[in-house]
C-alpha cells in the first residue's frame, strides 16, 4: 500500500534512517572484506616463513657428519 492509499504520511526521518542503515551495512561489509584480505595475507606470510624455516633446517643447518 502506498501512503496515498493508507492516508498516513511516512515518518519524516524514516528515509534518512533507511539510508543510514544501508550505508552502515555497506561499511560493515567493506570492513569484513578488509579483514578477510588481511587474514589471507597473514596466513600466506606465515606459511612462507614456515617453508623457509623448514628449508633452512634441512639444507643449511644439517648436523655435521
PDBQT receptor file of N, H, CA, C and O in Angstrom, charges set to zero:
ATOM      1  N   UNK A   1       0.831  -1.183   0.000  1.00  0.00    +0.000 N 
ATOM      2  CA  UNK A   1       0.000   0.000   0.000  1.00  0.00    +0.000 C 
ATOM      3  C   UNK A   1       0.873   1.243   0.000  1.00  0.00    +0.000 C 
ATOM      4  O   UNK A   1       1.931   1.280   0.629  1.00  0.00    +0.000 OA
ATOM      5  N   UNK A   2       0.424   2.231  -0.697  1.00  0.00    +0.000 N 
ATOM      6  H   UNK A   2      -0.435   2.202  -1.208  1.00  0.00    +0.000 HD
ATOM      7  CA  UNK A   2       1.153   3.489  -0.724  1.00  0.00    +0.000 C 
ATOM      8  C   UNK A   2       0.606   4.418   0.343  1.00  0.00    +0.000 C 
ATOM      9  O   UNK A   2      -0.427   4.153   0.957  1.00  0.00    +0.000 OA
ATOM     10  N   UNK A   3       1.321   5.512   0.549  1.00  0.00    +0.000 N 
ATOM     11  H   UNK A   3       2.160   5.728   0.050  1.00  0.00    +0.000 HD
ATOM     12  CA  UNK A   3       0.879   6.494   1.540  1.00  0.00    +0.000 C 
ATOM     13  C   UNK A   3      -0.464   7.102   1.162  1.00  0.00    +0.000 C 
ATOM     14  O   UNK A   3      -1.272   7.433   2.030  1.00  0.00    +0.000 OA
ATOM     15  N   UNK A   4      -0.698   7.249  -0.151  1.00  0.00    +0.000 N 
ATOM     16  H   UNK A   4      -0.041   6.981  -0.856  1.00  0.00    +0.000 HD
ATOM     17  CA  UNK A   4      -1.954   7.839  -0.585  1.00  0.00    +0.000 C 
ATOM     18  C   UNK A   4      -3.127   6.914  -0.257  1.00  0.00    +0.000 C 
ATOM     19  O   UNK A   4      -4.217   7.373   0.083  1.00  0.00    +0.000 OA
ATOM     20  N   UNK A   5      -2.887   5.599  -0.363  1.00  0.00    +0.000 N 
ATOM     21  H   UNK A   5      -2.001   5.226  -0.639  1.00  0.00    +0.000 HD
ATOM     22  CA  UNK A   5      -3.956   4.641  -0.095  1.00  0.00    +0.000 C 
ATOM     23  C   UNK A   5      -4.269   4.552   1.391  1.00  0.00    +0.000 C 
ATOM     24  O   UNK A   5      -5.434   4.416   1.764  1.00  0.00    +0.000 OA
ATOM     25  N   UNK A   6      -3.271   4.624   2.232  1.00  0.00    +0.000 N 
ATOM     26  H   UNK A   6      -2.324   4.735   1.928  1.00  0.00    +0.000 HD
ATOM     27  CA  UNK A   6      -3.494   4.483   3.671  1.00  0.00    +0.000 C 
ATOM     28  C   UNK A   6      -3.896   5.794   4.319  1.00  0.00    +0.000 C 
ATOM     29  O   UNK A   6      -4.556   5.803   5.358  1.00  0.00    +0.000 OA
ATOM     30  N   UNK A   7      -3.497   6.905   3.706  1.00  0.00    +0.000 N 
ATOM     31  H   UNK A   7      -2.961   6.898   2.862  1.00  0.00    +0.000 HD
ATOM     32  CA  UNK A   7      -3.803   8.195   4.292  1.00  0.00    +0.000 C 
ATOM     33  C   UNK A   7      -2.775   8.601   5.335  1.00  0.00    +0.000 C 
ATOM     34  O   UNK A   7      -2.912   9.651   5.963  1.00  0.00    +0.000 OA
ATOM     35  N   UNK A   8      -1.750   7.787   5.525  1.00  0.00    +0.000 N 
ATOM     36  H   UNK A   8      -1.638   6.934   5.015  1.00  0.00    +0.000 HD
ATOM     37  CA  UNK A   8      -0.706   8.106   6.501  1.00  0.00    +0.000 C 
ATOM     38  C   UNK A   8       0.533   8.600   5.776  1.00  0.00    +0.000 C 
ATOM     39  O   UNK A   8       0.884   8.128   4.695  1.00  0.00    +0.000 OA
ATOM     40  N   UNK A   9       1.177   9.560   6.407  1.00  0.00    +0.000 N 
ATOM     41  H   UNK A   9       0.891   9.944   7.285  1.00  0.00    +0.000 HD
ATOM     42  CA  UNK A   9       2.434  10.050   5.859  1.00  0.00    +0.000 C 
ATOM     43  C   UNK A   9       3.574   9.207   6.408  1.00  0.00    +0.000 C 
ATOM     44  O   UNK A   9       3.514   8.692   7.524  1.00  0.00    +0.000 OA
ATOM     45  N   UNK A  10       4.600   9.083   5.601  1.00  0.00    +0.000 N 
ATOM     46  H   UNK A  10       4.648   9.502   4.694  1.00  0.00    +0.000 HD
ATOM     47  CA  UNK A  10       5.793   8.368   6.049  1.00  0.00    +0.000 C 
ATOM     48  C   UNK A  10       6.462   9.194   7.136  1.00  0.00    +0.000 C 
ATOM     49  O   UNK A  10       6.433  10.425   7.099  1.00  0.00    +0.000 OA
ATOM     50  N   UNK A  11       7.062   8.516   8.101  1.00  0.00    +0.000 N 
ATOM     51  H   UNK A  11       7.086   7.517   8.131  1.00  0.00    +0.000 HD
ATOM     52  CA  UNK A  11       7.772   9.241   9.148  1.00  0.00    +0.000 C 
ATOM     53  C   UNK A  11       8.788  10.160   8.502  1.00  0.00    +0.000 C 
ATOM     54  O   UNK A  11       9.386   9.794   7.490  1.00  0.00    +0.000 OA
ATOM     55  N   UNK A  12       8.998  11.334   9.053  1.00  0.00    +0.000 N 
ATOM     56  H   UNK A  12       8.512  11.631   9.875  1.00  0.00    +0.000 HD
ATOM     57  CA  UNK A  12       9.904  12.291   8.410  1.00  0.00    +0.000 C 
ATOM     58  C   UNK A  12      11.347  11.794   8.337  1.00  0.00    +0.000 C 
ATOM     59  O   UNK A  12      12.080  12.131   7.408  1.00  0.00    +0.000 OA
ATOM     60  N   UNK A  13      11.740  11.008   9.305  1.00  0.00    +0.000 N 
ATOM     61  H   UNK A  13      11.145  10.734  10.060  1.00  0.00    +0.000 HD
ATOM     62  CA  UNK A  13      13.132  10.566   9.331  1.00  0.00    +0.000 C 
ATOM     63  C   UNK A  13      13.297   9.118   8.865  1.00  0.00    +0.000 C 
ATOM     64  O   UNK A  13      14.399   8.574   8.935  1.00  0.00    +0.000 OA
ATOM     65  N   UNK A  14      12.247   8.503   8.404  1.00  0.00    +0.000 N 
ATOM     66  H   UNK A  14      11.352   8.945   8.347  1.00  0.00    +0.000 HD
ATOM     67  CA  UNK A  14      12.320   7.099   8.006  1.00  0.00    +0.000 C 
ATOM     68  C   UNK A  14      13.244   6.901   6.813  1.00  0.00    +0.000 C 
ATOM     69  O   UNK A  14      14.018   5.944   6.777  1.00  0.00    +0.000 OA
ATOM     70  N   UNK A  15      13.168   7.800   5.836  1.00  0.00    +0.000 N 
ATOM     71  H   UNK A  15      12.540   8.577   5.864  1.00  0.00    +0.000 HD
ATOM     72  CA  UNK A  15      14.018   7.672   4.654  1.00  0.00    +0.000 C 
ATOM     73  C   UNK A  15      15.483   7.887   5.024  1.00  0.00    +0.000 C 
ATOM     74  O   UNK A  15      16.356   7.157   4.556  1.00  0.00    +0.000 OA
ATOM     75  N   UNK A  16      15.751   8.881   5.858  1.00  0.00    +0.000 N 
ATOM     76  H   UNK A  16      15.042   9.474   6.238  1.00  0.00    +0.000 HD
ATOM     77  CA  UNK A  16      17.125   9.139   6.303  1.00  0.00    +0.000 C 
ATOM     78  C   UNK A  16      17.650   7.962   7.115  1.00  0.00    +0.000 C 
ATOM     79  O   UNK A  16      18.817   7.591   6.991  1.00  0.00    +0.000 OA
ATOM     80  N   UNK A  17      16.794   7.377   7.942  1.00  0.00    +0.000 N 
ATOM     81  H   UNK A  17      15.846   7.678   8.043  1.00  0.00    +0.000 HD
ATOM     82  CA  UNK A  17      17.199   6.222   8.746  1.00  0.00    +0.000 C 
ATOM     83  C   UNK A  17      17.513   5.029   7.851  1.00  0.00    +0.000 C 
ATOM     84  O   UNK A  17      18.478   4.307   8.102  1.00  0.00    +0.000 OA
ATOM     85  N   UNK A  18      16.717   4.813   6.818  1.00  0.00    +0.000 N 
ATOM     86  H   UNK A  18      15.933   5.399   6.614  1.00  0.00    +0.000 HD
ATOM     87  CA  UNK A  18      16.975   3.703   5.901  1.00  0.00    +0.000 C 
ATOM     88  C   UNK A  18      18.277   3.924   5.148  1.00  0.00    +0.000 C 
ATOM     89  O   UNK A  18      19.036   2.977   4.944  1.00  0.00    +0.000 OA
ATOM     90  N   UNK A  19      18.551   5.160   4.728  1.00  0.00    +0.000 N 
ATOM     91  H   UNK A  19      17.934   5.929   4.893  1.00  0.00    +0.000 HD
ATOM     92  CA  UNK A  19      19.827   5.466   4.075  1.00  0.00    +0.000 C 
ATOM     93  C   UNK A  19      20.997   5.198   5.017  1.00  0.00    +0.000 C 
ATOM     94  O   UNK A  19      22.023   4.656   4.606  1.00  0.00    +0.000 OA
ATOM     95  N   UNK A  20      20.835   5.580   6.281  1.00  0.00    +0.000 N 
ATOM     96  H   UNK A  20      20.002   6.020   6.614  1.00  0.00    +0.000 HD
ATOM     97  CA  UNK A  20      21.865   5.321   7.283  1.00  0.00    +0.000 C 
ATOM     98  C   UNK A  20      22.109   3.823   7.423  1.00  0.00    +0.000 C 
ATOM     99  O   UNK A  20      23.259   3.386   7.460  1.00  0.00    +0.000 OA
ATOM    100  N   UNK A  21      21.044   3.033   7.501  1.00  0.00    +0.000 N 
ATOM    101  H   UNK A  21      20.109   3.388   7.471  1.00  0.00    +0.000 HD
ATOM    102  CA  UNK A  21      21.194   1.587   7.641  1.00  0.00    +0.000 C 
ATOM    103  C   UNK A  21      21.870   0.971   6.420  1.00  0.00    +0.000 C 
ATOM    104  O   UNK A  21      22.704   0.076   6.552  1.00  0.00    +0.000 OA
ATOM    105  N   UNK A  22      21.507   1.454   5.231  1.00  0.00    +0.000 N 
ATOM    106  H   UNK A  22      20.830   2.181   5.123  1.00  0.00    +0.000 HD
ATOM    107  CA  UNK A  22      22.125   0.935   4.011  1.00  0.00    +0.000 C 
ATOM    108  C   UNK A  22      23.618   1.274   3.965  1.00  0.00    +0.000 C 
ATOM    109  O   UNK A  22      24.439   0.424   3.621  1.00  0.00    +0.000 OA
ATOM    110  N   UNK A  23      23.966   2.511   4.311  1.00  0.00    +0.000 N 
ATOM    111  H   UNK A  23      23.299   3.202   4.590  1.00  0.00    +0.000 HD
ATOM    112  CA  UNK A  23      25.370   2.912   4.335  1.00  0.00    +0.000 C 
ATOM    113  C   UNK A  23      26.146   2.134   5.385  1.00  0.00    +0.000 C 
ATOM    114  O   UNK A  23      27.282   1.724   5.149  1.00  0.00    +0.000 OA
ATOM    115  N   UNK A  24      25.535   1.934   6.531  1.00  0.00    +0.000 N 
ATOM    116  H   UNK A  24      24.612   2.267   6.722  1.00  0.00    +0.000 HD
ATOM    117  CA  UNK A  24      26.197   1.189   7.605  1.00  0.00    +0.000 C 
ATOM    118  C   UNK A  24      26.448  -0.253   7.178  1.00  0.00    +0.000 C 
ATOM    119  O   UNK A  24      27.508  -0.813   7.455  1.00  0.00    +0.000 OA
ATOM    120  N   UNK A  25      25.473  -0.848   6.506  1.00  0.00    +0.000 N 
ATOM    121  H   UNK A  25      24.611  -0.393   6.281  1.00  0.00    +0.000 HD
ATOM    122  CA  UNK A  25      25.644  -2.218   6.009  1.00  0.00    +0.000 C 
ATOM    123  C   UNK A  25      26.794  -2.288   5.016  1.00  0.00    +0.000 C 
ATOM    124  O   UNK A  25      27.597  -3.220   5.056  1.00  0.00    +0.000 OA
ATOM    125  N   UNK A  26      26.875  -1.303   4.124  1.00  0.00    +0.000 N 
ATOM    126  H   UNK A  26      26.222  -0.546   4.092  1.00  0.00    +0.000 HD
ATOM    127  CA  UNK A  26      27.971  -1.269   3.154  1.00  0.00    +0.000 C 
ATOM    128  C   UNK A  26      29.322  -1.142   3.852  1.00  0.00    +0.000 C 
ATOM    129  O   UNK A  26      30.285  -1.809   3.473  1.00  0.00    +0.000 OA
ATOM    130  N   UNK A  27      29.393  -0.290   4.870  1.00  0.00    +0.000 N 
ATOM    131  H   UNK A  27      28.611   0.252   5.178  1.00  0.00    +0.000 HD
ATOM    132  CA  UNK A  27      30.650  -0.109   5.601  1.00  0.00    +0.000 C 
ATOM    133  C   UNK A  27      31.044  -1.368   6.367  1.00  0.00    +0.000 C 
ATOM    134  O   UNK A  27      32.221  -1.726   6.407  1.00  0.00    +0.000 OA
ATOM    135  N   UNK A  28      30.080  -2.031   6.965  1.00  0.00    +0.000 N 
ATOM    136  H   UNK A  28      29.124  -1.740   6.932  1.00  0.00    +0.000 HD
ATOM    137  CA  UNK A  28      30.367  -3.276   7.680  1.00  0.00    +0.000 C 
ATOM    138  C   UNK A  28      30.846  -4.343   6.701  1.00  0.00    +0.000 C 
ATOM    139  O   UNK A  28      31.785  -5.079   7.000  1.00  0.00    +0.000 OA
ATOM    140  N   UNK A  29      30.213  -4.432   5.542  1.00  0.00    +0.000 N 
ATOM    141  H   UNK A  29      29.450  -3.833   5.299  1.00  0.00    +0.000 HD
ATOM    142  CA  UNK A  29      30.652  -5.392   4.518  1.00  0.00    +0.000 C 
ATOM    143  C   UNK A  29      32.066  -5.079   4.038  1.00  0.00    +0.000 C 
ATOM    144  O   UNK A  29      32.863  -5.992   3.826  1.00  0.00    +0.000 OA
ATOM    145  N   UNK A  30      32.383  -3.802   3.865  1.00  0.00    +0.000 N 
ATOM    146  H   UNK A  30      31.735  -3.060   4.037  1.00  0.00    +0.000 HD
ATOM    147  CA  UNK A  30      33.729  -3.410   3.446  1.00  0.00    +0.000 C 
ATOM    148  C   UNK A  30      34.756  -3.757   4.519  1.00  0.00    +0.000 C 
ATOM    149  O   UNK A  30      35.845  -4.238   4.205  1.00  0.00    +0.000 OA
ATOM    150  N   UNK A  31      34.416  -3.516   5.774  1.00  0.00    +0.000 N 
ATOM    151  H   UNK A  31      33.532  -3.125   6.029  1.00  0.00    +0.000 HD
ATOM    152  CA  UNK A  31      35.332  -3.854   6.861  1.00  0.00    +0.000 C 
ATOM    153  C   UNK A  31      35.541  -5.358   6.936  1.00  0.00    +0.000 C 
ATOM    154  O   UNK A  31      36.656  -5.819   7.182  1.00  0.00    +0.000 OA
ATOM    155  N   UNK A  32      34.492  -6.117   6.731  1.00  0.00    +0.000 N 
ATOM    156  H   UNK A  32      33.586  -5.743   6.531  1.00  0.00    +0.000 HD
ATOM    157  CA  UNK A  32      34.604  -7.582   6.751  1.00  0.00    +0.000 C 
ATOM    158  C   UNK A  32      35.501  -8.054   5.606  1.00  0.00    +0.000 C 
ATOM    159  O   UNK A  32      36.314  -8.959   5.792  1.00  0.00    +0.000 OA
ATOM    160  N   UNK A  33      35.361  -7.459   4.445  1.00  0.00    +0.000 N 
ATOM    161  H   UNK A  33      34.701  -6.724   4.293  1.00  0.00    +0.000 HD
ATOM    162  CA  UNK A  33      36.211  -7.804   3.307  1.00  0.00    +0.000 C 
ATOM    163  C   UNK A  33      37.669  -7.464   3.569  1.00  0.00    +0.000 C 
ATOM    164  O   UNK A  33      38.562  -8.229   3.206  1.00  0.00    +0.000 OA
ATOM    165  N   UNK A  34      37.912  -6.322   4.196  1.00  0.00    +0.000 N 
ATOM    166  H   UNK A  34      37.186  -5.700   4.490  1.00  0.00    +0.000 HD
ATOM    167  CA  UNK A  34      39.284  -5.941   4.543  1.00  0.00    +0.000 C 
ATOM    168  C   UNK A  34      39.881  -6.918   5.542  1.00  0.00    +0.000 C 
ATOM    169  O   UNK A  34      41.052  -7.283   5.432  1.00  0.00    +0.000 OA
ATOM    170  N   UNK A  35      39.096  -7.337   6.500  1.00  0.00    +0.000 N 
ATOM    171  H   UNK A  35      38.145  -7.040   6.589  1.00  0.00    +0.000 HD
ATOM    172  CA  UNK A  35      39.585  -8.293   7.494  1.00  0.00    +0.000 C 
ATOM    173  C   UNK A  35      39.914  -9.625   6.836  1.00  0.00    +0.000 C 
ATOM    174  O   UNK A  35      40.914 -10.252   7.187  1.00  0.00    +0.000 OA
ATOM    175  N   UNK A  36      39.101 -10.067   5.899  1.00  0.00    +0.000 N 
ATOM    176  H   UNK A  36      38.289  -9.558   5.614  1.00  0.00    +0.000 HD
ATOM    177  CA  UNK A  36      39.383 -11.325   5.186  1.00  0.00    +0.000 C 
ATOM    178  C   UNK A  36      40.677 -11.222   4.392  1.00  0.00    +0.000 C 
ATOM    179  O   UNK A  36      41.491 -12.146   4.394  1.00  0.00    +0.000 OA
ATOM    180  N   UNK A  37      40.863 -10.091   3.711  1.00  0.00    +0.000 N 
ATOM    181  H   UNK A  37      40.202  -9.341   3.709  1.00  0.00    +0.000 HD
ATOM    182  CA  UNK A  37      42.089  -9.887   2.935  1.00  0.00    +0.000 C 
ATOM    183  C   UNK A  37      43.309  -9.882   3.844  1.00  0.00    +0.000 C 
ATOM    184  O   UNK A  37      44.330 -10.486   3.516  1.00  0.00    +0.000 OA
ATOM    185  N   UNK A  38      43.211  -9.214   4.970  1.00  0.00    +0.000 N 
ATOM    186  H   UNK A  38      42.381  -8.723   5.236  1.00  0.00    +0.000 HD
ATOM    187  CA  UNK A  38      44.322  -9.173   5.920  1.00  0.00    +0.000 C 
ATOM    188  C   UNK A  38      44.608 -10.564   6.464  1.00  0.00    +0.000 C 
ATOM    189  O   UNK A  38      45.769 -10.956   6.579  1.00  0.00    +0.000 OA
ATOM    190  N   UNK A  39      43.568 -11.312   6.799  1.00  0.00    +0.000 N 
ATOM    191  H   UNK A  39      42.625 -10.994   6.705  1.00  0.00    +0.000 HD
ATOM    192  CA  UNK A  39      43.752 -12.676   7.304  1.00  0.00    +0.000 C 
ATOM    193  C   UNK A  39      44.458 -13.558   6.284  1.00  0.00    +0.000 C 
ATOM    194  O   UNK A  39      45.341 -14.340   6.638  1.00  0.00    +0.000 OA
ATOM    195  N   UNK A  40      44.071 -13.431   5.018  1.00  0.00    +0.000 N 
ATOM    196  H   UNK A  40      43.354 -12.796   4.730  1.00  0.00    +0.000 HD
ATOM    197  CA  UNK A  40      44.725 -14.218   3.971  1.00  0.00    +0.000 C 
ATOM    198  C   UNK A  40      46.195 -13.836   3.840  1.00  0.00    +0.000 C 
ATOM    199  O   UNK A  40      47.051 -14.702   3.658  1.00  0.00    +0.000 OA
ATOM    200  N   UNK A  41      46.489 -12.539   3.932  1.00  0.00    +0.000 N 
ATOM    201  H   UNK A  41      45.793 -11.836   4.079  1.00  0.00    +0.000 HD
ATOM    202  CA  UNK A  41      47.878 -12.086   3.819  1.00  0.00    +0.000 C 
ATOM    203  C   UNK A  41      48.717 -12.610   4.978  1.00  0.00    +0.000 C 
ATOM    204  O   UNK A  41      49.849 -13.047   4.768  1.00  0.00    +0.000 OA
ATOM    205  N   UNK A  42      48.189 -12.574   6.183  1.00  0.00    +0.000 N 
ATOM    206  H   UNK A  42      47.270 -12.219   6.354  1.00  0.00    +0.000 HD
ATOM    207  CA  UNK A  42      48.923 -13.070   7.345  1.00  0.00    +0.000 C 
ATOM    208  C   UNK A  42      49.133 -14.570   7.237  1.00  0.00    +0.000 C 
ATOM    209  O   UNK A  42      50.215 -15.061   7.559  1.00  0.00    +0.000 OA
ATOM    210  N   UNK A  43      48.134 -15.305   6.794  1.00  0.00    +0.000 N 
ATOM    211  H   UNK A  43      47.255 -14.907   6.532  1.00  0.00    +0.000 HD
ATOM    212  CA  UNK A  43      48.261 -16.745   6.630  1.00  0.00    +0.000 C 
ATOM    213  C   UNK A  43      49.304 -17.085   5.564  1.00  0.00    +0.000 C 
ATOM    214  O   UNK A  43      50.101 -18.004   5.747  1.00  0.00    +0.000 OA
ATOM    215  N   UNK A  44      49.301 -16.356   4.465  1.00  0.00    +0.000 N 
ATOM    216  H   UNK A  44      48.653 -15.609   4.315  1.00  0.00    +0.000 HD
ATOM    217  CA  UNK A  44      50.290 -16.579   3.412  1.00  0.00    +0.000 C 
ATOM    218  C   UNK A  44      51.694 -16.292   3.922  1.00  0.00    +0.000 C 
ATOM    219  O   UNK A  44      52.619 -17.062   3.663  1.00  0.00    +0.000 OA
ATOM    220  N   UNK A  45      51.856 -15.195   4.642  1.00  0.00    +0.000 N 
ATOM    221  H   UNK A  45      51.105 -14.570   4.852  1.00  0.00    +0.000 HD
ATOM    222  CA  UNK A  45      53.163 -14.847   5.205  1.00  0.00    +0.000 C 
ATOM    223  C   UNK A  45      53.630 -15.915   6.186  1.00  0.00    +0.000 C 
ATOM    224  O   UNK A  45      54.797 -16.307   6.163  1.00  0.00    +0.000 OA
ATOM    225  N   UNK A  46      52.744 -16.383   7.036  1.00  0.00    +0.000 N 
ATOM    226  H   UNK A  46      51.797 -16.065   7.055  1.00  0.00    +0.000 HD
ATOM    227  CA  UNK A  46      53.102 -17.430   7.993  1.00  0.00    +0.000 C 
ATOM    228  C   UNK A  46      53.507 -18.719   7.306  1.00  0.00    +0.000 C 
ATOM    229  O   UNK A  46      54.452 -19.381   7.734  1.00  0.00    +0.000 OA
ATOM    230  N   UNK A  47      52.801 -19.083   6.244  1.00  0.00    +0.000 N 
ATOM    231  H   UNK A  47      52.033 -18.545   5.897  1.00  0.00    +0.000 HD
ATOM    232  CA  UNK A  47      53.147 -20.291   5.501  1.00  0.00    +0.000 C 
ATOM    233  C   UNK A  47      54.519 -20.144   4.837  1.00  0.00    +0.000 C 
ATOM    234  O   UNK A  47      55.301 -21.094   4.807  1.00  0.00    +0.000 OA
ATOM    235  N   UNK A  48      54.806 -18.969   4.312  1.00  0.00    +0.000 N 
ATOM    236  H   UNK A  48      54.171 -18.197   4.336  1.00  0.00    +0.000 HD
ATOM    237  CA  UNK A  48      56.112 -18.735   3.691  1.00  0.00    +0.000 C 
ATOM    238  C   UNK A  48      57.228 -18.822   4.727  1.00  0.00    +0.000 C 
ATOM    239  O   UNK A  48      58.270 -19.419   4.459  1.00  0.00    +0.000 OA
ATOM    240  N   UNK A  49      57.030 -18.244   5.890  1.00  0.00    +0.000 N 
ATOM    241  H   UNK A  49      56.183 -17.759   6.108  1.00  0.00    +0.000 HD
ATOM    242  CA  UNK A  49      58.037 -18.306   6.955  1.00  0.00    +0.000 C 
ATOM    243  C   UNK A  49      58.249 -19.749   7.389  1.00  0.00    +0.000 C 
ATOM    244  O   UNK A  49      59.389 -20.163   7.598  1.00  0.00    +0.000 OA
ATOM    245  N   UNK A  50      57.192 -20.512   7.529  1.00  0.00    +0.000 N 
ATOM    246  H   UNK A  50      56.266 -20.175   7.360  1.00  0.00    +0.000 HD
ATOM    247  CA  UNK A  50      57.325 -21.923   7.891  1.00  0.00    +0.000 C 
ATOM    248  C   UNK A  50      58.106 -22.681   6.821  1.00  0.00    +0.000 C 
ATOM    249  O   UNK A  50      58.982 -23.482   7.145  1.00  0.00    +0.000 OA
ATOM    250  N   UNK A  51      57.798 -22.436   5.569  1.00  0.00    +0.000 N 
ATOM    251  H   UNK A  51      57.086 -21.785   5.307  1.00  0.00    +0.000 HD
ATOM    252  CA  UNK A  51      58.513 -23.091   4.473  1.00  0.00    +0.000 C 
ATOM    253  C   UNK A  51      59.989 -22.751   4.470  1.00  0.00    +0.000 C 
ATOM    254  O   UNK A  51      60.826 -23.637   4.298  1.00  0.00    +0.000 OA
ATOM    255  N   UNK A  52      60.325 -21.479   4.659  1.00  0.00    +0.000 N 
ATOM    256  H   UNK A  52      59.645 -20.760   4.799  1.00  0.00    +0.000 HD
ATOM    257  CA  UNK A  52      61.736 -21.086   4.706  1.00  0.00    +0.000 C 
ATOM    258  C   UNK A  52      62.438 -21.680   5.918  1.00  0.00    +0.000 C 
ATOM    259  O   UNK A  52      63.609 -22.050   5.831  1.00  0.00    +0.000 OA
ATOM    260  N   UNK A  53      61.749 -21.777   7.034  1.00  0.00    +0.000 N 
ATOM    261  H   UNK A  53      60.798 -21.477   7.105  1.00  0.00    +0.000 HD
ATOM    262  CA  UNK A  53      62.348 -22.369   8.229  1.00  0.00    +0.000 C 
ATOM    263  C   UNK A  53      62.672 -23.841   8.004  1.00  0.00    +0.000 C 
ATOM    264  O   UNK A  53      63.746 -24.307   8.383  1.00  0.00    +0.000 OA
ATOM    265  N   UNK A  54      61.761 -24.562   7.398  1.00  0.00    +0.000 N 
ATOM    266  H   UNK A  54      60.888 -24.184   7.090  1.00  0.00    +0.000 HD
ATOM    267  CA  UNK A  54      61.999 -25.979   7.125  1.00  0.00    +0.000 C 
ATOM    268  C   UNK A  54      63.139 -26.138   6.124  1.00  0.00    +0.000 C 
ATOM    269  O   UNK A  54      64.001 -27.000   6.296  1.00  0.00    +0.000 OA
ATOM    270  N   UNK A  55      63.149 -25.313   5.082  1.00  0.00    +0.000 N 
ATOM    271  H   UNK A  55      62.450 -24.612   4.942  1.00  0.00    +0.000 HD
ATOM    272  CA  UNK A  55      64.231 -25.374   4.093  1.00  0.00    +0.000 C 
ATOM    273  C   UNK A  55      65.569 -25.048   4.739  1.00  0.00    +0.000 C 
ATOM    274  O   UNK A  55      66.576 -25.695   4.451  1.00  0.00    +0.000 OA
ATOM    275  N   UNK A  56      65.582 -24.050   5.610  1.00  0.00    +0.000 N 
ATOM    276  H   UNK A  56      64.765 -23.525   5.844  1.00  0.00    +0.000 HD
ATOM    277  CA  UNK A  56      66.823 -23.677   6.293  1.00  0.00    +0.000 C 
ATOM    278  C   UNK A  56      67.321 -24.827   7.153  1.00  0.00    +0.000 C 
ATOM    279  O   UNK A  56      68.506 -25.158   7.116  1.00  0.00    +0.000 OA
ATOM    280  N   UNK A  57      66.434 -25.439   7.927  1.00  0.00    +0.000 N 
ATOM    281  H   UNK A  57      65.472 -25.171   7.957  1.00  0.00    +0.000 HD
ATOM    282  CA  UNK A  57      66.846 -26.540   8.786  1.00  0.00    +0.000 C 
ATOM    283  C   UNK A  57      67.323 -27.734   7.976  1.00  0.00    +0.000 C 
ATOM    284  O   UNK A  57      68.256 -28.427   8.379  1.00  0.00    +0.000 OA
ATOM    285  N   UNK A  58      66.690 -27.976   6.844  1.00  0.00    +0.000 N 
ATOM    286  H   UNK A  58      65.931 -27.412   6.517  1.00  0.00    +0.000 HD
ATOM    287  CA  UNK A  58      67.031 -29.140   6.034  1.00  0.00    +0.000 C 
ATOM    288  C   UNK A  58      68.351 -28.940   5.277  1.00  0.00    +0.000 C 
ATOM    289  O   UNK A  58      69.171 -29.857   5.219  1.00  0.00    +0.000 OA
ATOM    290  N   UNK A  59      68.561 -27.768   4.704  1.00  0.00    +0.000 N 
ATOM    291  H   UNK A  59      67.895 -27.024   4.751  1.00  0.00    +0.000 HD
ATOM    292  CA  UNK A  59      69.706 -27.541   3.815  1.00  0.00    +0.000 C 
ATOM    293  C   UNK A  59      70.895 -26.872   4.501  1.00  0.00    +0.000 C 
ATOM    294  O   UNK A  59      72.039 -27.246   4.240  1.00  0.00    +0.000 OA
ATOM    295  N   UNK A  60      70.658 -25.917   5.349  1.00  0.00    +0.000 N 
ATOM    296  H   UNK A  60      69.729 -25.614   5.561  1.00  0.00    +0.000 HD
ATOM    297  CA  UNK A  60      71.759 -25.125   5.889  1.00  0.00    +0.000 C 
ATOM    298  C   UNK A  60      72.188 -25.618   7.252  1.00  0.00    +0.000 C 
ATOM    299  O   UNK A  60      73.387 -25.687   7.524  1.00  0.00    +0.000 OA
ATOM    300  N   UNK A  61      71.274 -25.953   8.099  1.00  0.00    +0.000 N 
ATOM    301  H   UNK A  61      70.300 -25.897   7.879  1.00  0.00    +0.000 HD
ATOM    302  CA  UNK A  61      71.610 -26.302   9.475  1.00  0.00    +0.000 C 
ATOM    303  C   UNK A  61      71.614 -27.804   9.694  1.00  0.00    +0.000 C 
ATOM    304  O   UNK A  61      71.150 -28.273  10.733  1.00  0.00    +0.000 OA
ATOM    305  N   UNK A  62      72.132 -28.575   8.731  1.00  0.00    +0.000 N 
ATOM    306  H   UNK A  62      72.509 -28.194   7.887  1.00  0.00    +0.000 HD
ATOM    307  CA  UNK A  62      72.192 -30.021   8.898  1.00  0.00    +0.000 C 
ATOM    308  C   UNK A  62      73.252 -30.370   9.942  1.00  0.00    +0.000 C 
ATOM    309  O   UNK A  62      74.228 -29.644  10.133  1.00  0.00    +0.000 OA
ATOM    310  N   UNK A  63      73.037 -31.464  10.588  1.00  0.00    +0.000 N 
ATOM    311  H   UNK A  63      72.244 -32.053  10.433  1.00  0.00    +0.000 HD
ATOM    312  CA  UNK A  63      74.068 -31.879  11.534  1.00  0.00    +0.000 C 
ATOM    313  C   UNK A  63      75.333 -32.318  10.789  1.00  0.00    +0.000 C 
ATOM    314  O   UNK A  63      75.255 -32.887   9.700  1.00  0.00    +0.000 OA
ATOM    315  N   UNK A  64      76.474 -32.052  11.375  1.00  0.00    +0.000 N 
ATOM    316  H   UNK A  64      76.537 -31.589  12.259  1.00  0.00    +0.000 HD
ATOM    317  CA  UNK A  64      77.750 -32.440  10.770  1.00  0.00    +0.000 C 
ATOM    318  C   UNK A  64      77.930 -33.933  10.843  1.00  0.00    +0.000 C 
ATOM    319  O   UNK A  64      77.610 -34.541  11.864  1.00  0.00    +0.000 OA
ATOM    320  N   UNK A  65      78.431 -34.539   9.793  1.00  0.00    +0.000 N 
ATOM    321  H   UNK A  65      78.691 -34.045   8.964  1.00  0.00    +0.000 HD
ATOM    322  CA  UNK A  65      78.673 -35.978   9.770  1.00  0.00    +0.000 C 
ATOM    323  C   UNK A  65      80.081 -36.301  10.129  1.00  0.00    +0.000 C 
ATOM    324  O   UNK A  65      80.458 -37.472  10.159  1.00  0.00    +0.000 OA
TER     325      UNK A  65
